[in-house]
Amino acid sequence: MSTLLDIRDLTVRIDLADGPVFPVRGVSLALGPGETLGLVGESGCGKTLTCLSVMGLFGRRVAIDDGEIGFQGARLDPASRADRSRRARGMGMIFQNPMTGLNPVRTLGWQVAEAYQIRTGSKRRAANARAVELLDLVGIPEPRRRARDFPHQISGGQQQRAMIAMAIAGAPSLLVADEPTTALDVTVQAQILDLLSRLQREIGMGMLFVTHDLGLVAEVADRVAVMYAGRVVELASAADLFARPRHPYTRGLLDSLPFLDDDVERLSPILGTVPSLRAMPAGCAFAPRCPHASTTCGRVAPELTSLEGGAVACHHPLAVRTEAA
């Protein structure tokens, strides 16, 4: 399978007044056309910054410190005007918060039409007509009338749908979906996921799917990358990850989920908190919270190593559980 997106040893730096911090450290990921890669982990683990790196959307104090990003077989240069145009034409992103992702002084129709024009080069009249079709496609009622509304005139759920319409306008080859079903009820959530799946089948669109909902990951992702403290700690197919997690952090995430067929009074949370960017442990960042940690874990950061069809960054990967266990 050809590679649509190729991230190699990505490190992101944020320059603060008292010195730099590195919220993304040595991340390597690959995504093929038509494939969905799920990106999961606790808040603050670097998922969104990884996505913004792919899109080239950084503020003045945030930059790629090391590594490279390849798209459609060519390395992207953040300083290149031509590469910024390639990103605009070939990538779309669903932002986590539509309140900040939508322009408050432009109508929904104008914003969706603009995204369509950038990717297709079409005339404004054709783009306006397509914008109405896209608003209808993502389930916004009375799309022709709503196209004339401003973001503050619609609900949060409809804002999220408008954001999705902008992201898929012009059928980009890569969709970066950062919590794409935020603020949507279960029925609409299923409709949006079906829509994204259909677009993938029709145009071969690859999708980087970021979510806290492991249930969604199991439903939509082909492969899953688990991030912790800025690093990928496990990478596997969705089926293998849920059936045979090898990293203690992945096991902890799964054990903390409630299941309808389990009769339990209390959930099993992961004790402790994600370490501060200012106080990263010298070794494995998960070691202070890990029940399997050894002295080696506290001193040496583990490398992401291939293991049984996937990869894990752990000195003591978990044994595969048997059915009896």
C-alpha positions in Angstrom: 0.0 0.0 0.0 1.3 3.5 -0.9 1.8 6.0 1.8 -0.4 9.1 1.9 1.0 10.6 5.1 4.5 9.8 6.5 5.5 11.4 9.9 9.1 10.6 10.9 10.6 11.4 14.3 8.4 14.5 14.8 9.3 16.8 17.7 7.4 20.0 18.4 8.8 22.8 20.5 6.8 25.5 22.3 8.9 28.6 23.3 7.8 29.9 26.7 9.1 32.8 28.7 11.1 30.5 31.0 12.4 28.2 28.2 11.2 25.7 25.6 9.0 22.6 26.3 8.5 19.7 23.9 4.9 18.4 24.0 5.5 16.0 21.0 8.7 14.0 21.1 9.9 11.6 18.3 6.5 10.7 16.9 6.5 8.5 13.8 3.3 7.5 12.0 2.2 6.4 8.5 -1.2 6.5 6.9 -2.3 5.0 3.5 -5.0 6.1 1.1 -8.4 5.0 2.4 -7.0 4.0 5.8 -8.2 5.3 9.2 -5.5 5.7 11.9 -6.9 6.3 15.3 -4.9 8.5 17.7 -5.9 8.1 21.4 -4.6 9.1 24.8 -5.4 11.3 27.7 -5.7 15.1 27.4 -2.3 16.8 27.0 -0.5 13.8 25.4 0.2 15.6 22.2 -2.6 14.4 19.9 -3.9 17.8 18.7 -0.4 19.2 18.3 0.5 16.3 16.1 -2.5 17.1 13.9 -1.6 20.8 13.8 1.9 19.9 12.7 0.5 17.9 9.8 -1.7 20.8 8.8 1.0 23.4 9.3 -1.1 25.5 11.7 1.1 26.9 14.3 1.3 30.1 16.3 4.5 32.1 16.4 5.9 30.4 19.5 5.3 26.8 18.3 7.5 25.1 15.7 8.7 21.7 14.5 12.0 21.2 16.3 13.0 18.0 14.5 11.7 15.4 12.1 9.8 15.6 8.9 6.3 15.2 7.4 5.8 13.6 4.0 2.5 14.0 2.1 1.7 12.1 -1.1 5.3 11.0 -1.5 7.0 14.4 -1.0 8.5 16.1 2.1 6.6 19.2 3.3 8.6 22.3 4.0 6.8 24.6 6.5 8.4 27.7 5.0 7.4 26.9 1.4 4.4 28.7 -0.1 3.9 25.9 -2.6 3.7 23.3 0.2 1.2 25.5 2.1 -0.9 25.4 -1.1 -0.5 21.6 -1.3 -1.8 21.3 2.3 -4.7 23.6 1.6 -5.8 21.7 -1.5 -5.1 18.2 -0.3 -5.9 18.3 3.4 -9.0 19.1 5.5 -9.3 19.3 9.3 -12.3 19.0 11.6 -11.3 21.1 14.6 -12.2 20.1 18.2 -14.0 23.3 19.0 -16.2 24.7 16.2 -16.7 28.0 18.2 -13.1 28.9 17.5 -12.8 27.1 14.2 -15.5 29.1 12.4 -15.2 32.7 11.4 -17.8 34.6 13.5 -18.2 37.4 10.8 -18.8 35.2 7.8 -21.9 33.1 7.0 -21.7 29.3 7.0 -22.3 29.2 3.2 -19.5 31.7 2.6 -17.0 29.6 4.7 -17.9 26.3 3.1 -17.8 27.8 -0.4 -14.4 29.3 0.3 -13.0 25.9 1.3 -14.5 24.3 -1.9 -13.0 27.1 -4.1 -9.5 26.7 -2.6 -9.5 22.9 -3.3 -11.2 23.0 -6.7 -10.6 26.4 -8.2 -14.3 26.7 -9.1 -16.2 29.9 -9.7 -18.0 31.5 -6.8 -21.5 30.6 -8.0 -20.7 26.9 -8.3 -19.0 27.0 -4.9 -22.1 28.6 -3.3 -24.3 25.9 -4.8 -22.0 23.1 -3.6 -21.9 24.7 -0.1 -25.6 24.2 0.2 -25.3 20.6 -0.9 -22.6 20.0 1.6 -24.6 21.5 4.5 -27.4 19.2 3.5 -25.1 16.3 3.3 -23.9 16.7 6.9 -27.5 16.9 8.2 -28.1 20.6 8.7 -31.9 21.3 8.3 -33.0 23.9 5.7 -29.5 24.2 4.3 -30.3 26.9 1.8 -31.5 29.2 4.6 -28.8 28.1 7.1 -26.1 28.9 4.5 -27.0 32.6 5.1 -26.7 32.3 8.9 -23.7 33.2 11.0 -22.1 30.7 13.5 -23.7 32.4 16.5 -27.2 31.8 15.0 -27.0 28.0 15.1 -26.5 25.4 17.8 -23.2 23.9 18.8 -24.0 20.6 17.1 -24.9 22.4 13.9 -21.6 24.4 14.1 -19.8 21.1 14.3 -21.6 19.8 11.2 -20.7 23.0 9.4 -17.1 22.5 10.3 -17.2 19.0 8.9 -18.8 20.4 5.7 -15.8 22.7 5.3 -13.3 19.9 6.0 -14.7 17.6 3.3 -15.5 20.3 0.7 -13.6 19.5 -2.5 -12.9 15.9 -1.4 -9.4 16.3 0.2 -7.2 13.2 0.1 -6.4 13.5 3.8 -8.9 14.3 6.5 -7.5 15.2 10.0 -10.5 14.7 12.4 -9.8 16.1 15.9 -12.8 14.9 18.0 -15.1 15.1 15.0 -18.3 14.1 16.8 -18.0 16.6 19.7 -21.4 18.0 20.8 -23.4 15.6 18.5 -26.0 13.2 19.8 -25.6 9.5 19.2 -27.9 9.4 16.1 -26.1 12.2 14.4 -22.8 10.9 15.4 -23.5 7.6 13.6 -24.7 9.6 10.5 -21.4 11.6 10.5 -19.3 8.5 10.8 -21.2 6.8 8.0 -20.7 9.9 5.9 -16.9 9.9 6.5 -16.7 6.2 5.8 -18.6 6.6 2.5 -16.3 9.5 1.4 -13.3 7.2 2.2 -14.7 4.5 -0.1 -15.5 6.9 -2.9 -12.4 9.0 -3.1 -9.8 7.0 -1.2 -9.5 9.6 1.5 -7.2 8.8 4.4 -8.2 9.8 7.9 -6.3 10.6 11.0 -9.0 10.2 13.7 -8.4 11.7 17.1 -10.7 10.9 20.0 -11.0 10.1 23.7 -13.8 7.6 22.9 -12.3 4.1 22.6 -15.6 2.8 21.4 -15.4 5.0 18.4 -11.9 3.9 17.7 -13.0 0.3 17.7 -15.7 1.1 15.3 -13.9 3.3 12.7 -10.1 2.8 12.9 -8.1 0.2 10.9 -5.0 0.9 13.1 -4.5 2.7 16.4 -1.6 4.7 17.8 -1.7 5.2 21.6 0.1 8.4 22.8 1.3 9.2 26.2 3.3 12.3 27.3 4.1 13.3 23.7 5.2 9.8 22.5 3.6 6.9 20.7 3.7 4.0 23.2 1.8 1.4 21.2 0.8 0.9 17.6 -1.4 -2.0 16.4 -4.4 -2.9 14.4 -7.6 -2.0 16.1 -8.6 -5.7 16.5 -5.2 -6.6 18.1 -5.1 -3.5 20.3 -8.4 -4.3 22.0 -7.9 -8.0 22.2 -4.2 -8.0 23.1 -2.9 -4.7 24.5 0.9 -4.9 25.2 1.6 -1.6 26.9 0.5 -1.2 30.5 -0.9 2.3 29.7 -3.1 0.8 26.9 -4.2 -1.9 29.3 -5.1 0.7 31.9 -7.2 2.7 29.4 -9.2 -0.4 28.5 -9.6 -1.5 32.1 -11.0 1.9 33.0 -13.9 1.5 30.5 -17.4 0.4 31.7 -19.0 -2.6 29.9 -22.7 -3.3 29.9 -22.1 -7.1 30.5 -19.8 -6.5 33.5 -21.3 -6.3 37.0 -18.8 -4.0 38.8 -19.4 -1.4 41.5 -16.3 0.7 40.8 -14.2 1.3 37.7 -10.4 0.8 37.7 -8.8 4.2 37.0 -5.1 4.7 36.2 -3.6 6.1 39.3 -1.5 9.3 39.2 -1.4 12.0 36.5 0.4 12.8 33.3 3.8 14.3 34.1 4.3 18.0 33.5 6.2 19.1 30.4 8.7 20.7 32.8 9.2 17.6 34.8 9.4 14.7 32.4 11.0 11.5 34.0 14.4 10.6 32.8 13.2 7.2 31.6 9.7 6.0 30.6 7.2 8.8 31.2 4.6 6.3 32.4 6.9 4.6 34.9 5.6 6.6 38.0 2.1 5.3 37.3 3.0 1.8 36.0 2.5 -1.2 38.3 5.1 -3.1 36.2 7.9 -0.5 36.4 11.5 -1.5 37.2 14.6 0.5 38.0 15.4 0.3 34.3 12.1 2.0 33.4 13.0 5.0 35.6 16.4 5.5 33.9 16.1 4.5 30.3 13.3 5.7 27.9 12.1 2.7 25.8 12.2 2.7 22.0 9.1 1.9 19.9 9.9 -1.7 18.9 8.1 -4.0 16.5 6.3 -6.8 18.4 3.8 -9.3 17.0 2.3 -7.3 14.2 2.5 -4.0 15.9 4.9 -1.9 18.0 5.3 -1.1 21.7 7.6 1.3 23.7 8.0 -0.7 26.9 10.8 -2.5 28.7 8.2 -5.0 30.1 5.4 -5.5 27.5 2.4 -7.4 28.8 2.0 -11.0 27.9 -1.0 -11.8 25.8 -4.0 -12.8 28.0 -5.5 -16.2 27.4 -9.3 -16.8 27.3 -9.1 -18.4 30.7 -7.4 -15.3 32.1 
